[in-house]
Amino acid sequence: MLVVGAGVVGAAAAYFAALAGLRVVVVERGALAGGTSSAGEGNLLVSDKEAGPELDLALHSQRVWREDLAEHAGRWEFEAKGGLVVAATGQGLASLRELGAHQRARGVEVRDVGRAHLHDYEPHLSDGLAGAAFYPQDAQVQPMLVVAHLLRLARDLGARVRTGIEVTAFLRAGDRITGVRTTAGDLPAGAVLNAAGTWAGEVAALARVSVPVRPRRGFVLVTEPMPPRTIRHKVYAAEYVGDVASSDAALQTSPVVEGTGSGTILIGASRERVGFDRTVSLPAVSTLAAKAVALFPMLREVRLMRTYHGFRPYCPDHLPVIGADPRAPGLWHACGHEGAGIGLAAGTGKLIAQALTGTRPDLDLAPFAPDRFPEQPRHTEGVSP
């Protein structure tokens, strides 16, 4: 198997494929974890997902993180911190309770938290909030460490990882994909996995198929270090769930606040569809800061050290693309996870390895089928004859 992309999804797929006995080559045109994987907060969440295929994938991935990869958890700073979703109004709390009921029915652990007990979870929370829901399964990792260590583990199993190599075309025998053409020469492969993150649509186009993955820009603020456990969990406002599920192109911000092992506090989350524009958006940054202060008033006196931003690989129906592409036999996809890619990576990687080796996948891949979208005009530039 040849993997295009050395982000967290490609790294997980490479590791599980190598573990299953496949010969694996990973190619990356930039640096390891140089795209979306280096621009997020490292969250492994079930709390922000409505009942449906993505929640099922998140629960499956949680099991893979906690069971299959348990012995390696310390390498990437796995922290089972839990998530606290807070509601400011009674109406918001009612919606949160309804969401929790649907999630429980799918296997999520949810604890209702009343107004009187909010400060037991987070002493610095603003007064006047209506209530919350606590999700013990929510966790956090350091995503760049995940990529580095998964690829190291894959190399220990015989995989090869090559950076600075760009895929320029696909090799074919009739209709079947048989490898890739790169800036370093042709690389034959029995299967090619498109794990190119926000550029997955462009990679798919080289194979004459359409996968509508587009970039969605997001910012994260980083504060100066604070005393340990100043903020104990991942804490976010209930409207974040709606923002995740929205297809609005305009700027959306909802407060997401959490501490790290080093004491810094991460503040998100914003979403906007502006292509690959890397300009720092002052409206996004200032709005995030204001909403974080409204949630935790003590942050008003805390200094910001820096901001960073990146692009989430967004699909119109908010589901990733996972599995074999029937339009181009030999081509597989693992992309389009949007802001959930870190959390969903482990499960996605194992599912891909199972399907590639003929093992029945632990989860039905039909909802994530690459050809589920209406066909778009195909690009033929750069495709090998």
Beta strands, then each sheet from edge to edge (+ up, - down):
strand 1: 2-4
strand 2: 25-28
strand 3: 43-44
strand 4: 83-87
strand 5: 111-114
strand 6: 131-135
strand 7: 139-140
strand 8: 160-163
strand 9: 167-173
strand 10: 176-182
strand 11: 185-188
strand 12: 192-194
strand 13: 214-223
strand 14: 234-237
strand 15: 252-259
strand 16: 265-271
strand 17: 304-314
strand 18: 321-324
strand 19: 331-335
sheet 1: 8+ 2+ 1+ 12+ 19+ 18-
sheet 2: 3+ 7-
sheet 3: 5+ 6- 4+ 14+ 15- 16+ 13- 17+
sheet 4: 9+ 10- 11+
end
